[in-house]
């Protein structure tokens, strides 16, 4: 991006990021390495590694980073995130979830401990300076919050995990999200024919709710009481129940929102993670880039209070997603126009989107 493309710090003067950001494959490839390879991503549920000896492989951001990794819990109950690629010839050392005392590559038999350290290799007699530290599996930064593990591919993350997740902890620790449990029946994945950033932008403002969600979300939330709070590496939108009624949180004394009825807390953590809290629990949305104009959105529902399912702002997330998907795909077609480049912001309603653009341009 050139200097004239930059987003002004003053939202009243600022123009949005250039439209080519949403369409250019070279920009997608650049952000893949400059941003997503250094970002925190939710990878597995804590419930997947409850006991010592558990092994849980996964692919980090499939279609974008495509990095084969594995979580292990050793006999000392230490959980690690390791490369799932053998340091000999690149075979995978874990093929599926299970119980194991070690990791063994099925290509040539090299074996590693659950801590990633090299253990043995057949028919390597006479090899000089072997084994060395280079024969151990690389270990990645790993963090735990609520029902989830988060990992980062780079050794130098965009920001520290504690700083990244602190705004969520401040408002939701009292709910004990670590006790929430995945509900597979309420979890789904969506393919969206649009750039990942457009999907995030749509999420980051309540401006569109009365127009796009007229017969769904708009009836559950008070549009005039909808507020946005900005943090260093994310933002929070607070939705309050329409008409003062309906399901809501009643935050305890000392809470930033004490004395208010909250229908939903909508946290966005840069660049692509959304944690939506409703009285029934947590809806995790992960916006996974697949190409300049293709995105996968992963929805996972973690239930804390089953008795409150089907009520309020979090009652019909599938319908709301379909409405968002339709409008975002329409906007993708629009920003690809030769006659459009940049727009302006509503200072009242698009502070979250402006903040996102300001963060994003650091990596462009």
Residue pairs with C-beta under 8 A, 6 or more apart in sequence:
1 17
1 18
1 361
1 364
5 17
5 18
5 361
6 361
7 14
7 15
7 16
7 17
7 354
7 357
7 358
7 361
8 14
8 15
9 358
11 345
11 347
11 350
11 351
11 354
12 347
14 344
14 345
14 354
14 357
15 342
15 343
15 344
16 342
16 343
16 344
16 345
16 353
16 357
17 197
17 342
17 357
17 360
17 361
17 364
18 341
18 342
19 335
19 336
19 337
19 340
19 341
19 342
20 27
21 27
21 195
21 197
21 360
21 364
22 194
22 195
22 197
22 198
22 292
22 293
22 332
22 335
22 336
23 195
23 292
23 293
23 335
23 336
24 292
25 291
25 292
27 292
27 364
28 195
28 289
28 291
28 292
30 364
31 289
31 363
31 364
32 64
32 65
32 289
34 363
35 158
35 271
35 360
35 363
36 61
36 64
36 65
36 271
36 272
36 289
37 65
37 153
37 154
38 152
38 153
38 154
38 156
38 157
38 158
39 152
39 157
39 158
39 270
39 271
39 272
40 143
40 150
40 151
40 152
40 157
40 158
40 161
40 164
40 269
40 273
41 60
41 61
41 150
41 151
41 152
41 272
41 273
41 286
42 148
42 149
42 150
42 273
42 284
42 286
43 58
43 60
43 69
43 71
43 81
43 148
43 149
43 150
43 151
44 56
44 58
44 71
44 148
44 149
45 147
45 148
45 149
45 182
46 144
46 146
46 147
46 148
46 149
46 178
47 147
47 181
47 182
48 54
48 56
48 71
48 97
49 56
49 71
49 72
49 73
49 79
49 149
51 73
51 99
52 73
52 74
52 75
52 76
52 77
53 73
53 74
53 75
53 99
53 100
53 101
53 114
54 71
54 72
54 73
54 97
54 98
54 99
55 70
55 71
55 72
55 94
55 97
55 98
55 99
55 100
55 103
55 114
56 70
56 71
56 72
56 97
57 68
57 69
57 70
57 71
57 84
57 92
57 94
57 95
57 96
57 97
58 69
58 70
58 71
59 66
59 67
59 68
59 69
60 66
60 67
60 68
60 69
60 151
60 153
61 67
61 288
61 289
62 288
62 296
63 288
63 289
63 290
63 291
63 294
63 296
64 288
64 289
64 290
65 153
67 153
68 83
68 84
68 85
68 92
69 81
69 82
69 83
69 84
69 140
69 151
70 81
70 82
70 83
70 84
70 93
70 94
70 103
71 79
71 80
71 81
71 82
71 142
71 149
72 79
72 80
72 82
72 103
72 114
72 115
72 116
73 79
73 114
74 80
74 113
74 114
74 115
75 114
78 115
79 142
79 144
79 149
80 114
80 115
80 116
80 139
80 142
81 139
81 140
81 141
81 142
81 149
81 151
82 103
82 116
82 137
82 138
82 139
82 140
83 116
83 137
83 138
83 139
83 140
84 92
84 93
84 94
85 91
85 92
85 93
85 137
86 92
86 93
86 105
86 107
86 108
86 110
87 110
87 118
87 134
87 135
87 136
87 137
88 105
88 107
88 108
88 110
88 121
88 135
89 107
89 108
91 105
91 106
91 107
91 108
92 105
92 106
93 103
93 104
93 105
93 110
93 112
93 137
94 100
94 103
95 106
100 114
101 114
102 111
102 112
102 113
102 114
102 119
103 111
103 112
103 113
103 114
103 137
104 110
104 111
104 112
105 111
108 121
108 122
109 121
109 122
110 118
110 120
110 121
111 118
111 119
111 120
111 121
112 118
112 119
112 136
112 137
113 119
116 136
116 137
116 138
116 139
117 136
117 137
118 131
118 135
118 136
121 130
121 131
121 135
124 130
140 151
140 152
140 153
140 155
141 151
141 152
141 154
141 155
141 157
141 161
142 149
142 150
142 151
143 149
143 150
143 151
143 161
143 162
143 165
144 150
145 161
145 165
145 168
145 169
145 177
146 177
146 178
146 180
146 282
146 302
147 177
147 178
147 179
147 180
147 181
147 182
147 282
147 302
148 284
150 161
152 161
158 233
158 270
158 271
159 232
159 233
159 270
163 232
163 233
164 233
164 234
164 269
164 270
165 269
166 231
167 229
167 231
167 234
167 236
167 267
168 267
168 269
168 275
170 256
171 236
171 251
171 255
171 256
171 257
171 265
172 265
172 277
174 251
174 252
174 255
175 277
175 304
176 304
177 277
177 281
177 282
177 302
177 304
179 304
180 281
180 282
180 302
180 303
180 304
181 302
181 303
182 300
182 301
182 302
183 301
183 302
183 303
186 301
186 303
186 309
186 317
187 299
187 300
187 301
188 299
188 318
189 296
189 297
189 298
189 299
190 296
190 297
190 299
190 321
190 325
191 294
191 295
191 296
192 199
192 294
192 295
192 296
192 297
192 325
192 328
192 329
193 293
193 294
193 329
193 332
194 293
194 294
194 295
194 328
194 329
194 331
194 332
195 289
195 292
195 293
195 295
195 332
195 335
196 272
196 287
196 288
196 289
196 295
197 356
197 360
198 328
198 331
198 332
198 335
199 287
199 295
199 297
199 324
199 328
200 268
200 271
200 272
200 287
200 356
201 353
201 356
202 208
202 324
202 327
202 328
202 331
203 266
203 268
203 274
203 285
203 324
204 228
204 235
204 237
204 268
204 350
204 352
204 353
204 355
204 356
205 228
205 346
205 349
205 350
205 351
205 352
205 353
206 221
206 223
206 226
206 228
206 237
206 239
206 349
207 346
207 349
207 350
208 327
209 217
209 218
209 221
209 223
209 226
210 218
210 223
212 323
212 324
212 327
213 320
213 323
216 316
216 319
216 320
216 323
217 313
217 320
218 242
219 242
220 239
220 241
220 242
220 246
220 263
220 312
220 313
220 315
221 239
221 240
221 241
221 242
221 263
221 264
221 313
222 239
222 240
222 241
222 242
222 243
222 244
225 240
226 237
226 238
226 239
226 240
227 237
227 238
228 235
228 236
228 237
228 238
228 351
228 352
229 235
229 236
229 237
229 238
230 351
230 352
230 355
233 269
233 270
233 359
234 267
234 268
234 269
234 270
235 267
235 268
235 351
235 352
235 355
235 356
236 265
236 266
236 267
236 268
237 265
237 266
237 268
237 352
238 257
238 262
238 264
238 265
238 266
239 262
239 263
239 264
239 265
239 266
239 313
240 248
240 260
240 261
240 262
240 263
241 247
241 248
241 261
241 263
241 312
241 313
244 261
246 263
246 311
246 312
246 313
247 263
247 278
247 279
247 280
247 308
247 311
247 312
247 313
248 261
248 262
248 263
248 279
248 312
249 257
249 261
249 262
249 263
249 265
249 277
249 279
250 261
251 257
251 258
251 259
251 260
251 262
252 258
263 278
263 312
263 313
264 276
264 277
264 278
264 312
264 313
264 314
265 276
265 277
266 274
266 276
266 277
267 274
267 275
267 276
267 277
268 274
268 352
268 356
269 275
270 356
270 359
271 359
271 360
272 286
272 287
272 288
272 289
273 284
273 285
273 286
273 287
274 283
274 284
274 285
274 286
274 287
275 282
275 283
275 284
276 282
276 283
276 284
276 285
276 314
278 308
278 312
278 313
278 314
279 305
279 308
279 311
279 312
279 314
280 303
280 304
280 305
280 306
280 307
280 308
280 309
280 311
280 314
281 301
281 302
281 303
281 304
281 305
282 301
282 302
282 304
283 299
283 300
283 301
283 302
283 314
283 317
284 298
284 299
284 300
284 301
284 302
285 297
285 298
285 299
286 297
286 298
286 300
287 295
287 297
288 295
288 296
288 297
288 298
289 295
290 296
293 332
293 336
297 321
297 325
299 317
299 321
301 317
303 309
309 315
334 340
345 351
345 353
345 354
